[in-house]
Amino acid sequence: MRWASLDWLNFTLADVRGSLGPYLGIFLLTERHWDPATIGIVATVAGIVGLVVHAPIGAFIDATRWKRGAVVAGLGVLTASALAIATAPNVPVVLTAQTMMAVAGAFFGPAIAAITLGILGSHGLAYRTGRNAAFDHAGNVSIAIVAGVVGWWFSQSAVFFLVPIFSVLAALSVLSIPASAIDHARARGLDRTDPVGGEQPSGLSVLLTCRPLLIFAVCVALFHFANAAMLPLVVQKLALAHKGQETPLMSACIVAAQVVMLPMALLAGARADAWGRKPIFLAAFAILPLRGVLYTVSDDRFWLIAVQLLDGVGAGIFGVLTPLVLADLMRGTGRYNVSRGAVATVQGIGASLSNIVAGVIVVNAGYSAAFLTLAGVALAAFMVFLIAMPETGEDTKKQRHEPATMGEPAQAAMAGTVIGSG
């Protein structure tokens, strides 16, 4: 029952989130006649405000026993924000609503990850994380199709009225998970089987002394700086060239990527332990610069949508392996969700800057220049990850056979790679 509840939670929660972000940009561009730079600025301001709360929210999720309630509260905020945008799409309302959406959205990732880890523990986590991601992508496909139909037959603003429906379904899903099924110590990364480490979490300094975590954070920031603006830019190109078909084309871009993300998520989850995290992650980093260059080859809508398929490879892998790498690095520290929040913060910084920088480049130099700039950043992310990031999965396997090293904040994260260690 609890696994089915997790499946439906990821499916319906994807629907709620999928009803917002991508469609907002195209709605403001075509129906409200906002220019790309203004759209980028609003998204950046809201993103910067929202990303500040990621680490505190991660700490809250670590500490609270009300993880299900956090999800329900976030759903309520998303619903109110979506309805506000639909009924009063002016700059103050959109900016406020986007900011609230960013804050609410910061609860979902760590809460679902904590609930999953609290139910399952580290055993089988890779497979379950892949399954969570697969249902998330399936939900995104479904809402893209539904939103495309609704936007075509009614109006683009009608898409936002889907949010309350899926919010109720997501709330019912999370509340159907028994509260007693969640081990809250295990949910924050404390290992009850560790004979050396106790039930007390490590100090927050572990976030700064774990060298692999810092390297990973830099790679994440670069990846999302390169990635975040690509889909909005593609959709803007399609919308300007094909008036009246904005929402269906938006849905086509989302479906194209999500259809690929689903099997990639399942593959990454199934093979992450056997193949290791790093080789699979490198594929995600390698595909992004290629995608940026290919967007400049043609403005044909079928070509652009076909290139968008590559987004499914990178995003499908990234969504599964990020929580696994963090679980590897933070095992035994009790700081799993704080680390997720910290990484989400730098991810948000990268994504927010991506929108505003890309918007300015488009206004001054055109879409091709923006895509090539993003591709260059993506290549830098690949090189940093290839050269500097160690494999975390292999060290995790070693630690399972060496329980004396577990529970130590630095060594549980990555033996011999903590800053200042011998």
ABEGO torsion letter per residue (X at the ends): XAAAAAAAAAAAAAAAAAABAAAAAAAAAAAAGBBAAAAAAAAAAAAAAAAAAAAAAAAAAAABAAAAAAAAAAAAAAAAAAAAAAABBBAAAAAAAAAAAAAAAAAAAAAAAAAAAAAAEABGAAAAAAAAAAAAAAAAAAAAAAAAAAAAABBAAAAAAAAAAAAAAAAAAAAABBAAABBAAAAAGBBAABAABBABBBBAAAAAABAAAAAAAAAAAAAAAAAAAAAAAAAAAAAAABBGAAAAAAAAAAAAAAAAAAAAAAAAAAAAAAAEAAAAAAAAAAAAAAAAAAAAABABAAAAAAAAAAAAAAAAAAAAAAAAAAAAAABGAGAAAAAAAAAAAAAAAAAAAAAAAAAAAAAAAEAAAAAAAAAAAAAAAAAAAAAABBBAAAAAAAAAABAAABGBAAAAABBGABBGBX
